[in-house]
Amino acid sequence: AITFAGALDGELLILRERRVQSFNVLQQRLNRKAVTGKLLEEFPAHVRAYDLLTLEGDDLRGEPFAARRQKLEALVTRLDHARID
C-alpha cells in the first residue's frame, strides 16, 4: 500500500470487519521470522496515518500541520488502498 518515498507518523493496526483489534492481537502478527498466508489472512495489517513528515525528498515538518494533513489526505486518496487510511 505504501508505494511512495516518504515518512508517515501513524500506527500499525490489525483491523477485522473495520474494527481496530487490541494490541495483543497485533502482537500475534509482529516479530515473526516467517509470515504465512494464514497469518496474513488472520491478522491483516493496516496503517492509520496521522501526519506526513516527508514526501519524495521534501521535508514537510516545517509546514503547518493543516498543510501536511491536506497533503496526507490527498496521498492516501491517491494510494486508494484498503489497508491505509
C-alpha positions as CSV (number, residue, x, y, z in Angstrom):
1,A,0.0,0.0,0.0
2,I,2.9,2.3,0.7
3,T,4.2,2.9,-2.8
4,F,5.9,6.3,-2.3
5,A,9.2,7.6,-0.9
6,G,8.3,9.4,2.4
7,A,7.8,9.2,6.1
8,L,4.5,8.9,7.9
9,D,3.5,9.3,11.5
10,G,0.9,6.7,12.3
11,E,0.3,3.3,13.8
12,L,0.2,-0.3,12.7
13,L,-3.1,-1.9,13.5
14,I,-5.0,-5.1,12.9
15,L,-8.5,-4.5,11.5
16,R,-11.2,-7.0,11.4
17,E,-14.5,-6.0,9.9
18,R,-13.3,-2.4,10.0
19,R,-12.8,-2.6,13.8
20,V,-9.4,-2.0,15.4
21,Q,-8.3,-5.0,17.4
22,S,-6.4,-5.0,20.7
23,F,-2.6,-4.7,20.9
24,N,-2.5,-8.3,22.0
25,V,-3.9,-9.2,18.6
26,L,-1.3,-7.1,16.8
27,Q,1.4,-8.9,18.7
28,Q,0.3,-12.2,17.1
29,R,1.5,-10.7,13.8
30,L,4.6,-8.9,15.0
31,N,8.1,-10.4,15.5
32,R,7.6,-13.4,13.3
33,K,10.5,-14.9,11.3
34,A,8.2,-16.2,8.7
35,V,4.7,-14.8,7.9
36,T,2.5,-17.5,6.4
37,G,-0.5,-16.9,4.2
38,K,-2.8,-18.0,7.0
39,L,-1.2,-15.4,9.3
40,L,-1.6,-12.7,6.8
41,E,-5.3,-13.6,6.4
42,E,-6.0,-13.9,10.1
43,F,-4.1,-10.8,11.1
44,P,-4.4,-8.3,8.2
45,A,-2.1,-5.3,8.9
46,H,-3.4,-1.8,8.4
47,V,-1.7,1.6,8.6
48,R,-3.5,4.5,10.2
49,A,-1.6,7.6,9.1
50,Y,-1.8,10.8,11.2
51,D,0.8,13.0,9.7
52,L,3.0,13.3,6.6
53,L,6.6,14.2,7.5
54,T,8.5,13.8,4.2
55,L,7.4,13.1,0.7
56,E,9.5,12.4,-2.3
57,G,12.6,14.0,-0.8
58,D,10.8,17.1,0.6
59,D,10.9,17.7,4.4
60,L,7.4,18.8,5.3
61,R,8.0,19.2,9.1
62,G,8.4,23.0,8.8
63,E,4.9,23.3,7.2
64,P,1.8,23.9,9.3
65,F,0.0,20.7,10.4
66,A,-3.1,21.7,8.4
67,A,-1.0,21.8,5.2
68,R,0.7,18.5,5.9
69,R,-2.7,17.0,6.7
70,Q,-4.1,18.1,3.4
71,K,-1.2,16.5,1.6
72,L,-1.6,13.3,3.6
73,E,-5.3,13.1,2.8
74,A,-4.5,13.6,-0.9
75,L,-1.8,11.0,-0.8
76,V,-4.0,8.4,0.9
77,T,-6.7,9.1,-1.6
78,R,-4.3,8.6,-4.5
79,L,-2.9,5.4,-3.0
80,D,-6.5,4.1,-2.9
81,H,-5.7,1.0,-0.8
82,A,-7.9,-0.6,1.8
83,R,-5.1,-1.1,4.2
84,I,-4.1,2.5,4.7
85,D,-6.2,5.4,5.9
